[in-house]
Amino acid sequence: YQYSLQFFKQLFVSTLQKTSSPDGTSVEERVEQLIGAVTLTTYNVICRGLFERHKLLFSFLLTAAFQRHTNAIPDDEWTFFLRGSAGQAPPSDFPAKPDFLSTKQWNEVAYLAQLAAFTKFDVPTKIVKKATDWEQWVAKEELFDFAPPGLDDASEWLRMLVVKALRPEKSVFSMSRVVGHYVGKHFCESPQFSLGDAFADSNNATPLIFVLSAGTDPTVLFTTFAQEMGYGEKKLMLSLGQDQGKKAEEMIKTACQTGQWVYLQNCHVYASWMPSLERKLEEIMLKEVHKDFRLWLTTMPTPSFPVLVLQSGIKVTKEPPRGLKANLKDSFLQEVTPELWASCQNATPWKRLLFSMSFFHAVIQERRKFGALGWNIAYEWNQSDYSASIKSLFTYLSDYDTVQWKALKYMIGVINYGGRVTDFLDARCLQVIMKRFFDPAVLSRDDYNFDGEGVYRPTDAETKDDLLAYIDQLPQYEPPELFGLHANASITFQAKESAAVLQTIIDLQPRGGGGGGGVSTDDTVLALAKDLIDRLPEKIQKDNAHPETFAITDAGIMNSLGTFLIQEVDQFNRLLRVMGRSLKDLIDAINGDVVMSAVAEAMYTSFLFNLVPQNWKKDGYLCLKPLASYFTDLIERVDFLRAWVVNGPPKSYWVPGFFFPQGFVTSVFQTHSRLHKTAIDTIKFKFTPLKDSDPAVLTAPPTSGVYVHGFFLEGAGWDRDKRCLVESRPGVLHVPLPIIHFEPVPLSEPEPAGSYECPLYKTSTRAGQLSTTGLSTNFLLKMVLDAGAYDSDHFVRRGVAALCMLDD
């Protein structure tokens, strides 16, 4: 997304020439007219080159810039939009929190109430006095379409701040309303894709650049447009690759003289020739070329693409339509000809299984939008996997009289699609999802369906046209349940989208942005740095340890948990040292006592937006929390370890508080192994959840193994009385797990029937670096939990996992 000043000057002049005004128009009226025309033209032209996910973001940034310029959006309100309350606790005299709001939501309300624009509304009092009305409003799926109770006079912008405070996952929808209210509905809509409009804005020195995304090829669009414009026989096309540079240069040279069009595909695969392309464009700008000459380029986003070409070119994006219905239709249009649809001698099995496999292809691709609930890693399954699977299916149905289910599942699920999967738990999920689409009931039952409601069914339509007509009548939007997920997954998806948009806005802010209310950014960061350094815990001292903490065993070696604790203490002490030194350097730099280093500069920016500095992350533990929560979490971790050192081993261990929890698991195994003279690779954990979550209720540690606490469950609920998994309650994304007894037992001990192997991760991203063990550094272990009234496959499809910590 790079444009030169020259590009905008040309755009302005072009708009000036195209925008006429009647006689007698005053200068002020003409300026007002031009401002609107230039803004709209800029939006349309820039939007052509933006991916769909960035178009609303661009229009919102335009809107915010206009409103901030006129001070309709004051700096303090903009700061709240970007960073929220930054973890600040409400004042001591603030009203008590209503039951239907979380502590985090109430903190946001407390900070919101301090903004000048909200003082007249007295939002906290309204929420407390009209709790029922507010609870109903907060629970609405489309609350952004309604004014908060008692805030009918609030502007659209202020309403959005309330939505962000109480339902941040709905922020994107509120942003759309803000754009529509302040600058018009046109800025909420993506301009229609039109090569004609892009061509009209170009000239012989302006390249037209197709920015590609996975699954798109604009060649057909280009050739059709060239035919319409009379250039069907006057175009030169070349797919770039090794040793194609000279041929491309000759094409450009010839076309500059004859007025032909040159179409160069896949510039991203020929990075070494890109500097030559840049030089050719410079030559074109400096010399006379035929007025009809045009240079068309296609490329994936890549750092090797020349900046000069990017800045001076007109960019166009064409993305495949989103959604399962569009995915299905696209698959059949690209890969299945009418002849292929009717070609197999086993017609009914072929058509039903081909449709079922296409549905499987669409489901596993569309699950990616749900983030870690869908897949730990977003795999790039594409048309080549689908095409190979069609051939496998056709071969097995043509060569055998009966359907070879086992072979089909292996070839398609394990080889074609599973070959891309690197996470073993994603591989498990892929196989479970596949069961639904490669089931004998697909062929034997006419009422078989994929969604449990009968809407999505396999079809053996007579012709391909009938098949496409069947796809066209499917619903436009699919519920999460169709992908095997709970309805709450849509909240996760919206939260992921809103967080990504907000993070992009933060990334675009200049240094010094985000301050306001008469307080400079230097003062804001300085106050925060001083507060953090005052609250920074002292290093943990091992000298005053309890006798049992580092006790020596009868074998003359330190107990395994004591060894683990020493390593943890050293890690945290090093982190505290880094934090203390960097905070002091930042304070000195702001005060002008030392030069602001690059590290201090990065910390300054991070502090402005409530982010954890990169230099702390480098020496710290894996954590996705914002700065305020991260620091509170750090204090709690250090306090827990200090208590262990001073008071001896606790009755229950807070595993999420460890730097390297995998080491704790190994230490527990080692303790059992040494005590019972058993090989460590012959034991596993038996997991027994208790009823309570608070370790204070425990009177003693277990005789074998350890009690652990502090985990959260994502994707499912927990029945404390029955001690089993249940479905999530609507709107509840995470629930705390009770204390769990980790008891080492022989590997030969069978797992209880009706259980689910629940993966335990450090953070909600679930994905991590691949370690030497072949497992993700984010993965801890699999806990075997009672699946209750469901089978384990149900919770595999739900993406159920336990987490050591949440993101807020």
C-alpha positions in Angstrom: 0.0 0.0 0.0 2.5 2.6 -1.2 1.6 5.7 -3.2 3.8 8.7 -4.2 3.0 12.3 -3.7 3.1 12.6 -7.5 0.3 10.0 -7.7 -1.9 12.1 -5.4 -1.1 15.3 -7.3 -2.2 13.6 -10.6 -5.4 12.3 -8.8 -6.1 15.8 -7.6 -5.6 17.5 -11.0 -7.7 14.8 -12.7 -10.6 15.3 -10.2 -10.3 19.1 -10.6 -10.7 18.7 -14.4 -13.6 16.3 -14.1 -15.6 18.3 -11.5 -17.5 21.1 -13.1 -19.3 23.9 -11.3 -22.1 26.2 -12.5 -21.5 29.9 -13.2 -21.7 32.1 -10.2 -20.3 29.6 -7.8 -18.3 31.3 -5.0 -14.8 30.3 -4.1 -16.0 28.8 -0.8 -18.7 26.7 -2.5 -16.1 25.5 -5.1 -13.7 24.5 -2.4 -16.4 22.7 -0.5 -17.4 20.9 -3.7 -13.8 19.9 -4.5 -13.1 18.6 -1.0 -16.0 16.2 -1.3 -15.1 15.2 -4.9 -11.4 14.7 -4.1 -12.2 12.7 -0.9 -14.6 10.4 -2.8 -12.2 9.9 -5.7 -9.3 9.1 -3.4 -11.4 6.6 -1.5 -12.5 4.9 -4.7 -9.1 4.8 -6.3 -7.3 3.6 -3.2 -10.0 1.0 -2.3 -9.4 -0.7 -5.7 -6.0 -1.7 -4.5 -6.9 -2.7 -0.9 -7.8 -6.2 0.3 -11.3 -6.5 1.5 -10.3 -6.7 5.2 -8.6 -3.3 5.0 -11.3 -1.3 3.2 -13.4 -0.4 6.2 -10.2 0.3 8.1 -9.2 2.8 5.5 -12.6 4.6 5.4 -12.6 4.7 9.3 -9.1 6.2 9.3 -10.3 8.8 6.8 -13.3 9.6 8.9 -11.3 9.8 12.1 -8.8 12.1 10.5 -11.6 14.5 9.4 -13.2 14.5 12.8 -10.0 14.9 14.7 -9.0 17.8 12.5 -12.1 19.7 13.5 -11.8 18.5 17.1 -15.1 16.6 16.9 -13.1 13.7 18.2 -10.9 15.1 21.1 -7.5 13.5 21.8 -8.6 12.0 25.1 -11.5 10.1 23.4 -9.1 8.9 20.6 -6.7 7.7 23.3 -9.4 5.7 25.0 -10.4 4.2 21.7 -6.8 3.0 21.1 -5.8 1.8 24.5 -8.9 1.6 26.7 -8.4 1.9 30.5 -4.9 0.5 30.2 -5.7 -1.6 33.2 -6.3 1.3 35.6 -8.5 0.4 38.5 -11.5 2.6 39.3 -11.3 5.1 42.1 -12.1 3.9 45.6 -15.4 5.7 45.7 -16.6 4.3 42.4 -19.9 2.4 42.5 -19.8 -1.4 43.0 -19.8 -3.6 39.9 -23.1 -5.0 38.7 -23.3 -8.8 38.5 -23.8 -8.9 34.7 -20.5 -7.1 33.9 -17.0 -8.4 34.4 -14.3 -6.6 36.3 -12.6 -5.6 33.1 -15.8 -4.2 31.6 -16.4 -2.1 34.8 -12.8 -0.8 34.7 -13.5 0.4 31.1 -16.7 2.1 32.2 -14.8 3.8 35.1 -12.2 5.2 32.7 -14.9 6.2 30.1 -16.8 8.1 32.8 -13.8 10.4 33.3 -13.9 11.7 29.7 -15.3 15.2 29.4 -18.0 14.2 26.9 -19.4 11.5 29.2 -19.6 13.6 32.4 -23.1 14.8 31.6 -24.3 11.2 31.0 -23.1 9.8 34.3 -22.9 6.3 32.7 -21.9 4.3 35.9 -25.0 5.6 37.8 -27.3 4.8 34.8 -25.9 1.3 34.6 -26.4 0.7 38.3 -29.9 2.2 38.5 -31.2 0.6 35.3 -29.2 -2.6 35.5 -31.9 -4.7 33.8 -32.1 -2.4 30.7 -28.3 -2.3 30.4 -28.0 -6.1 30.8 -30.5 -6.6 28.0 -28.7 -4.1 25.8 -25.3 -5.6 26.4 -26.7 -9.1 25.6 -28.1 -8.0 22.2 -26.4 -9.5 19.2 -26.7 -6.2 17.3 -26.4 -3.8 20.2 -24.5 -1.3 17.9 -27.8 -0.6 16.1 -29.4 0.7 19.3 -28.5 3.6 21.6 -27.3 2.5 25.1 -30.1 3.0 27.7 -30.3 6.7 28.6 -27.8 7.8 26.0 -30.1 8.6 23.1 -28.5 12.1 22.8 -25.0 10.6 22.5 -23.2 10.9 19.1 -22.5 7.9 17.0 -18.8 8.2 18.0 -19.6 8.2 21.8 -21.9 5.2 21.4 -19.1 3.3 19.7 -16.8 4.0 22.7 -19.5 2.5 25.0 -19.7 -0.6 22.7 -15.9 -0.9 22.7 -15.9 -0.8 26.5 -18.6 -3.4 27.0 -18.5 -5.5 23.9 -15.2 -4.9 22.1 -15.8 -7.7 19.6 -18.6 -5.6 18.1 -16.2 -2.6 17.5 -15.9 -3.3 13.7 -19.7 -3.0 13.3 -19.8 0.2 15.3 -16.9 1.6 13.1 -19.1 1.0 10.0 -21.9 3.0 11.6 -19.5 5.9 12.5 -18.2 6.0 8.9 -21.8 6.1 7.5 -22.9 8.8 9.9 -20.1 11.2 9.4 -19.0 10.8 5.8 -21.8 8.9 4.1 -22.9 5.3 3.4 -20.8 5.3 0.2 -17.7 5.0 2.3 -19.1 1.9 4.0 -19.4 0.1 0.7 -16.6 -1.4 -1.4 -16.5 0.1 -4.9 -17.5 -2.3 -7.6 -14.6 -4.1 -9.2 -14.1 -2.4 -12.6 -11.1 -2.7 -14.9 -12.6 0.0 -17.0 -12.4 2.5 -14.2 -8.8 1.6 -13.3 -7.9 1.8 -17.0 -9.5 5.3 -17.3 -7.4 6.6 -14.4 -4.2 5.3 -16.0 -1.8 6.6 -18.7 1.1 5.3 -20.7 3.5 5.9 -17.8 1.3 4.4 -15.1 1.5 0.7 -14.7 -1.6 -1.2 -13.6 -0.8 -3.7 -10.9 -3.0 -6.7 -9.9 -2.2 -7.5 -6.3 -3.0 -11.2 -6.0 -4.4 -13.2 -3.1 -4.5 -17.0 -2.7 -6.9 -18.6 -5.2 -7.1 -15.7 -7.6 -5.9 -15.4 -11.2 -7.0 -12.2 -13.1 -5.8 -13.4 -16.5 -9.3 -14.2 -17.7 -10.5 -10.8 -16.6 -7.6 -9.1 -18.4 -8.1 -11.0 -21.7 -11.8 -10.4 -21.7 -11.3 -6.6 -21.0 -8.6 -6.5 -23.7 -11.0 -8.0 -26.2 -13.7 -5.5 -25.2 -11.3 -2.6 -25.7 -10.1 -3.9 -29.1 -6.7 -5.1 -27.9 -7.4 -8.8 -28.2 -4.7 -9.1 -30.9 -2.6 -6.2 -29.6 -1.5 -7.6 -26.3 1.8 -9.3 -25.3 1.5 -11.8 -22.4 4.3 -13.5 -20.4 4.5 -15.5 -17.2 7.7 -14.5 -15.5 10.2 -17.0 -14.3 13.9 -17.8 -14.6 15.6 -16.3 -17.7 12.4 -14.6 -18.9 13.8 -11.1 -18.1 15.3 -10.3 -21.6 12.1 -11.5 -23.3 10.0 -9.2 -21.0 12.3 -6.2 -21.7 11.9 -6.8 -25.5 8.1 -6.9 -25.1 8.1 -3.6 -23.3 10.4 -2.0 -25.8 8.3 -3.1 -28.7 5.0 -2.2 -27.1 6.3 1.3 -26.2 6.7 2.0 -29.9 3.6 0.2 -31.3 1.1 1.1 -28.6 0.4 -2.5 -27.5 -0.4 -3.8 -24.0 2.1 -5.8 -22.0 0.9 -8.3 -19.4 3.6 -9.7 -17.1 2.3 -12.4 -14.7 3.7 -13.4 -11.3 6.4 -10.7 -10.7 6.9 -12.1 -7.2 8.5 -15.3 -8.5 11.2 -13.4 -10.4 12.6 -11.2 -7.6 16.0 -10.9 -9.2 14.6 -9.1 -12.2 12.6 -6.6 -10.3 15.4 -3.9 -10.3 15.5 -4.2 -14.1 11.7 -3.6 -14.2 12.2 -0.5 -12.0 14.8 0.8 -14.5 12.5 0.2 -17.4 9.7 2.2 -15.8 12.1 5.1 -15.1 13.0 5.1 -18.8 9.3 5.1 -19.8 8.7 8.1 -17.6 11.6 10.0 -19.2 11.0 9.3 -22.9 8.2 9.6 -25.4 6.2 6.4 -25.6 3.1 5.6 -27.6 -0.1 7.0 -26.0 -1.9 3.7 -26.1 0.9 1.7 -24.4 0.0 0.1 -21.1 2.0 -2.1 -18.7 -0.1 -4.6 -16.7 1.6 -6.5 -13.8 0.4 -9.2 -11.4 2.1 -10.0 -8.1 1.6 -11.4 -4.7 2.5 -8.9 -1.8 6.3 -9.2 -1.6 9.1 -7.0 -0.2 11.0 -7.5 -3.5 8.5 -5.6 -5.6 10.0 -2.2 -6.6 8.8 0.7 -4.5 8.9 3.2 -7.5 6.6 0.9 -9.4 4.3 0.5 -6.4 4.1 4.2 -5.7 3.4 5.3 -9.3 1.1 2.4 -10.3 -2.7 1.9 -10.1 -3.3 -1.1 -7.9 -6.2 -3.4 -8.3 -7.2 -6.4 -6.0 -9.5 -9.2 -6.9 -10.2 -11.6 -4.1 -12.2 -14.9 -4.2 -15.6 -14.5 -2.5 -15.7 -15.4 1.1 -17.9 -18.0 2.8 -18.7 -21.7 2.4 -21.3 -21.3 -0.3 -18.9 -19.2 -2.5 -16.1 -21.7 -1.8 -18.2 -24.6 -2.9 -19.3 -22.8 -6.1 -15.7 -21.8 -6.9 -14.4 -25.3 -6.5 -17.0 -26.7 -8.9 -16.5 -23.9 -11.4 -12.8 -24.3 -11.5 -12.2 -28.1 -11.3 -15.4 -29.9 -12.3 -16.5 -29.8 -15.9 -20.0 -31.0 -17.0 -18.3 -34.0 -18.6 -16.4 -34.9 -15.4 -19.6 -34.6 -13.3 -21.3 -37.1 -15.5 -18.3 -39.3 -16.4 -18.1 -42.0 -13.7 -19.8 -45.3 -14.2 -20.8 -45.4 -10.5 -22.9 -42.3 -11.0 -24.6 -41.9 -7.6 -21.6 -42.7 -5.4 -19.4 -40.5 -7.6 -21.7 -37.5 -7.5 -22.6 -37.8 -3.8 -19.0 -38.3 -2.7 -17.6 -35.6 -5.0 -20.1 -33.1 -3.5 -19.3 -34.4 0.0 -15.6 -34.1 -0.6 -16.1 -30.6 -1.9 -18.0 -29.7 1.2 -15.2 -31.1 3.3 -12.7 -29.0 1.3 -14.8 -25.8 2.0 -15.3 -26.6 5.7 -11.7 -27.1 6.6 -10.8 -23.9 4.7 -13.5 -21.8 6.2 -12.7 -23.0 9.8 -9.5 -20.9 9.5 -11.4 -17.7 10.1 -12.2 -18.8 13.7 -8.5 -18.7 14.6 -7.1 -21.2 17.1 -10.6 -22.7 17.7 -10.6 -23.8 14.0 -7.0 -24.8 13.6 -3.8 -24.2 15.6 -2.1 -23.3 12.4 -3.8 -21.7 9.4 -2.9 -24.2 6.6 -2.9 -23.1 3.0 -5.1 -25.8 1.5 -5.8 -24.9 -2.1 -7.1 -26.1 -5.5 -4.2 -28.5 -6.1 -5.2 -30.5 -3.0 -8.8 -30.5 -4.2 -7.8 -31.5 -7.7 -5.6 -34.4 -6.5 -8.4 -35.6 -4.3 -10.9 -35.6 -7.2 -8.5 -37.9 -9.2 -8.1 -40.2 -6.2 -11.9 -40.4 -5.7 -12.5 -41.0 -9.5 -9.8 -43.8 -9.6 -11.1 -45.7 -6.5 -14.7 -45.5 -7.7 -13.9 -46.5 -11.3 -11.5 -49.4 -10.4 -13.5 -51.1 -7.7 -17.1 -52.4 -7.5 -17.5 -51.3 -3.9 -16.4 -48.0 -2.2 -13.0 -48.4 -0.6 -13.7 -46.2 2.4 -10.4 -46.9 4.3 -8.2 -46.2 1.2 -10.2 -43.1 0.4 -9.9 -41.7 3.9 -6.2 -42.4 3.9 -5.4 -41.0 0.4 -7.6 -37.8 0.8 -7.4 -37.2 4.5 -3.9 -38.3 5.4 -1.9 -37.8 2.1 -3.6 -35.0 0.1 -4.9 -32.7 2.8 -3.1 -34.2 5.9 0.3 -33.8 4.2 0.2 -30.1 4.9 -0.7 -30.5 8.6 2.2 -30.2 11.0 0.4 -30.1 14.3 -0.6 -33.5 15.6 -3.8 -32.1 17.3 -4.8 -30.5 14.0 -4.2 -33.8 12.3 -6.6 -35.4 14.9 -9.2 -32.7 14.2 -8.9 -33.2 10.4 -9.6 -36.9 10.7 -12.6 -36.4 13.0 -14.1 -33.8 10.6 -13.5 -36.1 7.7 -15.6 -38.9 9.3 -18.8 -36.8 8.7 -18.1 -36.5 5.0 -16.8 -40.0 4.2 -19.4 -42.0 5.9 -21.3 -44.9 4.3 -24.5 -43.1 5.3 -23.7 -40.5 2.7 -24.7 -43.1 0.1 -27.2 -45.2 2.0 -29.4 -42.5 3.5 -31.4 -40.0 1.5 -31.9 -37.9 4.7 -28.2 -37.7 5.5 -27.1 -34.1 6.1 -24.0 -32.3 7.3 -25.5 -29.8 9.7 -28.1 -31.7 11.7 -30.8 -29.5 10.4 -31.3 -31.0 7.0 -30.3 -27.8 5.1 -26.9 -29.0 3.8 -27.2 -32.4 2.2 -25.2 -34.4 -0.4 -26.7 -34.3 -3.9 -26.6 -36.4 -7.0 -27.9 -33.7 -9.3 -28.3 -34.9 -12.9 -26.2 -32.2 -14.5 -23.6 -29.6 -13.4 -26.1 -26.8 -14.0 -28.5 -28.6 -11.6 -25.7 -28.9 -9.1 -24.8 -25.1 -9.3 -28.5 -24.3 -8.9 -28.6 -26.4 -5.7 -25.6 -24.5 -4.4 -27.1 -21.2 -5.2 -30.1 -21.9 -3.0 -28.0 -22.6 0.1 -28.0 -19.9 2.8 -25.7 -17.0 2.3 -24.2 -17.2 5.8 -23.3 -20.3 7.7 -23.6 -20.8 11.4 -20.5 -21.9 13.3 -22.2 -25.3 14.1 -21.8 -26.2 10.4 -18.1 -26.2 11.0 -18.4 -28.3 14.1 -18.0 -25.3 16.4 -20.2 -23.8 19.1 -22.3 -20.7 18.4 -19.9 -18.8 20.6 -17.2 -19.2 17.9 -18.8 -16.3 16.1 -17.9 -14.1 19.1 -14.3 -15.4 18.9 -14.2 -14.6 15.2 -15.6 -11.1 15.7 -13.1 -10.5 18.6 -10.2 -11.6 16.4 -11.3 -9.3 13.6 -11.8 -6.3 15.9 -8.5 -6.9 17.6 -6.7 -7.1 14.3 -8.3 -3.8 13.1 -7.4 -2.0 16.3 -3.8 -3.3 16.3 -3.4 -2.1 12.7 -4.7 1.4 13.7 -2.2 1.4 16.6 0.6 0.4 14.3 -0.2 3.3 12.0 0.0 5.9 14.8 3.0 8.2 14.8 5.2 8.5 17.8 3.6 11.0 20.1 0.1 10.1 18.9 -2.5 9.0 21.4 -1.9 11.6 24.1 -4.5 14.2 25.0 -6.5 16.0 27.6 -3.7 18.6 28.1 -1.2 16.0 29.2 1.8 15.4 26.9 2.8 11.9 25.8 6.1 12.4 27.6 4.2 13.0 30.9 2.0 10.0 30.3 4.9 7.6 29.6 7.0 9.1 32.4 4.2 8.6 34.9 3.7 5.1 33.8 7.4 4.2 33.9 7.8 5.6 37.4 4.7 3.7 38.6 6.0 0.4 37.1 9.5 0.8 38.6 8.0 1.6 42.0 5.9 -1.6 41.8 8.6 -3.8 40.3 9.1 -6.7 42.7 12.4 -7.3 44.4 14.5 -10.2 43.2 13.7 -13.6 44.8 16.4 -14.5 47.3 17.2 -18.2 47.8 19.2 -17.7 51.0 16.2 -17.6 53.3 14.6 -20.8 51.8 12.4 -23.2 53.8 14.3 -26.4 54.7 11.9 -28.5 52.5 12.2 -26.2 49.5 15.6 -27.4 48.3 15.8 -30.5 50.5 18.4 -33.2 49.6 17.1 -36.7 49.1 18.5 -39.9 50.6 20.4 -40.4 47.3 22.3 -37.2 48.1 20.8 -35.1 45.3 18.4 -32.2 45.5 14.7 -33.0 45.0 13.5 -32.5 41.5 11.0 -29.8 42.2 13.7 -27.9 44.1 15.9 -28.0 41.1 13.1 -26.8 38.9 12.4 -24.0 41.3 16.0 -22.8 41.2 15.8 -22.6 37.4 12.5 -20.6 37.6 13.9 -18.2 40.2 16.9 -17.5 38.0 14.7 -16.9 34.9 12.5 -14.4 36.8 15.4 -12.6 38.5 17.0 -12.1 35.1 13.7 -10.7 33.7 13.3 -8.4 36.7 16.9 -7.1 36.2 16.2 -6.4 32.5 12.9 -4.6 33.3 14.4 -2.5 36.1 17.4 -1.4 34.0 15.3 -0.6 30.9 12.7 1.4 33.0 15.5 3.4 34.5 17.0 4.1 31.1 13.6 5.2 29.7 13.0 7.6 32.6 16.5 9.1 32.2 15.9 9.5 28.4 12.6 11.3 28.9 14.1 13.6 31.5 16.9 14.4 29.0 19.7 12.9 31.2 20.7 10.4 28.4 20.1 10.0 24.7 17.0 8.1 23.8 18.2 4.7 22.5 16.3 2.6 19.9 15.2 0.2 22.7 13.9 3.1 24.9 12.1 4.5 21.8 10.4 1.2 21.2 9.4 1.0 24.9 8.0 4.6 24.8 5.7 3.6 21.9 4.7 0.4 23.6 3.8 2.2 26.8 1.6 4.7 24.9 -0.6 1.9 23.7 -0.5 -0.4 26.7 1.7 -3.0 25.0 4.5 -5.1 26.4 7.8 -3.9 25.1 9.7 -6.2 22.8 12.8 -6.2 25.0 10.8 -7.6 27.9 9.2 -10.2 25.6 12.6 -11.3 24.5 13.7 -12.2 28.0 10.2 -13.0 29.3 7.7 -15.8 29.3 5.1 -16.5 26.6 2.2 -14.1 27.3 -0.4 -12.2 25.2 -1.7 -9.9 27.9 -1.6 -6.1 27.5 1.0 -4.2 29.5 -1.1 -3.4 32.6 -2.4 -7.0 33.0 1.1 -8.4 32.2 2.7 -6.4 35.0 0.0 -7.5 37.5 0.4 -11.1 36.3 4.2 -10.8 36.7 3.9 -9.6 40.4 1.6 -12.6 41.1 4.0 -15.0 39.6 7.0 -13.6 41.6 4.9 -13.6 44.8 4.0 -17.3 44.2 7.6 -18.4 43.7 8.8 -16.3 46.6 6.2 -18.0 48.9 7.3 -21.4 47.6 10.9 -20.5 48.5 10.2 -19.1 51.9 7.3 -21.3 53.1 8.2 -24.6 51.4 6.3 -26.6 48.7 2.6 -25.4 48.4 -0.4 -27.7 48.7 -1.4 -26.9 45.1 0.9 -25.5 42.3 -0.1 -22.6 40.1 1.3 -24.1 36.9 0.3 -21.1 34.7 2.6 -19.0 36.9 5.8 -20.8 35.8 8.3 -19.6 33.2 8.7 -23.1 31.8 5.8 -25.3 32.9 7.0 -28.2 30.8 9.9 -28.4 33.3 7.4 -28.7 36.2 5.7 -31.7 34.5 9.1 -33.4 34.1 10.0 -32.7 37.7 6.8 -34.4 39.0 7.6 -37.4 36.9 11.2 -37.5 38.1 10.0 -37.3 41.8 7.7 -40.3 41.3 10.3 -42.2 39.3 13.0 -41.8 41.9 10.6 -42.6 44.8 9.3 -45.8 43.2 12.4 -46.8 41.2 10.3 -46.7 38.0 11.5 -45.7 34.5 10.2 -42.2 33.7 9.0 -43.3 30.2 6.7 -46.0 31.7 4.4 -43.6 33.6 1.7 -41.0 32.7 -0.7 -38.8 34.5 -4.1 -39.7 35.8 -6.2 -36.5 36.0 -8.8 -36.2 38.7 -10.6 -32.8 38.9 -11.8 -31.7 42.4 -14.9 -29.7 43.0 -13.1 -26.5 44.3 -11.0 -24.0 42.4 -9.6 -22.2 45.4 -6.4 -23.9 46.7 -7.0 -22.4 50.2 -9.6 -25.1 50.9 -6.9 -27.8 50.7 -5.6 -29.1 54.0 -2.7 -31.2 52.7 -0.9 -32.1 49.5 -1.8 -35.5 47.9 0.2 -38.6 48.9 1.1 -39.2 45.2 1.5 -36.6 42.5 0.5 -33.0 42.9 -2.5 -30.7 42.9 -2.5 -28.0 40.3 -4.8 -25.0 39.6 -5.3 -21.9 37.5 -6.4 -23.4 34.1 -9.2 -22.1 31.9 -11.4 -24.1 29.5 -12.1 -22.8 26.0 -14.7 -24.1 23.6 -16.8 -26.0 26.3 -18.3 -25.6 29.8 -17.6 -27.5 33.0 -20.1 -29.2 35.3 -18.6 -28.9 38.8 -21.0 -31.4 40.4 -20.6 -34.1 37.7 -16.9 -33.1 37.1 -17.3 -33.4 33.3 -17.4 -31.3 30.1 -20.6 -29.8 28.9 -21.6 -27.4 26.2 -20.6 -23.7 26.6 -23.3 -21.3 27.8 -24.2 -18.6 25.3 -21.7 -15.8 25.3 -19.3 -17.5 27.8 -16.1 -18.1 26.0 -13.9 -19.3 28.9 -14.6 -21.0 32.2 -12.1 -21.7 35.1 -11.3 -25.3 35.7 -11.2 -26.6 39.3 -8.1 -27.9 41.1 -6.9 -31.0 39.3 -4.9 -33.9 40.8 -2.0 -34.9 38.5 -1.2 -38.4 39.7 1.5 -40.5 38.0 0.3 -44.0 37.1 1.7 -46.8 34.9 1.3 -46.4 31.1 -0.6 -49.7 31.0 -3.5 -48.3 33.1 -6.4 -47.8 30.6 -8.0 -44.5 30.1 -11.6 -44.2 31.5 -14.4 -44.7 28.9 -16.2 -41.7 27.6 -13.2 -39.3 28.1 -11.7 -36.5 26.0 -8.0 -35.9 25.6 -8.0 -32.1 26.2 -4.8 -30.3 25.1 -3.3 -27.8 27.5 -1.7 -24.7 26.1 0.2 -21.8 27.6 -1.7 -19.1 25.6 -4.8 -18.8 23.4 -2.9 -18.8 20.1 -2.1 -22.5 20.7 0.5 -22.4 18.0 4.1 -22.0 18.9 7.7 -22.8 17.8 8.4 -26.4 17.0 10.7 -27.7 19.7 13.3 -30.5 19.6 10.6 -32.9 20.9 8.5 -32.4 17.8 5.9 -30.6 19.8 4.9 -26.9 19.9 6.5 -24.8 22.7 3.0 -23.6 23.5 1.7 -27.1 24.1 2.1 -28.6 27.6 0.2 -31.9 27.7 -3.1 -33.7 27.1 -5.4 -33.9 30.1 -7.9 -36.8 30.0 -11.3 -35.3 31.1 -14.7 -36.9 31.4 -16.7 -36.0 28.2 -20.0 -36.3 30.0 -23.0 -36.9 27.6 -20.9 -36.4 24.5 -18.3 -38.5 22.6 -14.8 -37.3 22.3 -15.2 -36.4 18.6 -17.8 -33.8 19.5 -15.2 -31.8 21.6 -12.5 -32.4 19.0 -14.7 -30.6 16.4 -15.5 -27.9 19.0 -11.8 -27.2 19.3 -11.9 -27.6 23.1 -8.7 -26.9 24.9 -7.4 -25.8 28.3 -5.3 -22.6 28.6 -2.9 -21.5 31.3 -3.9 -17.8 30.9 -6.4 -15.6 29.1 -5.4 -12.6 26.9 -6.9 -9.8 29.1 
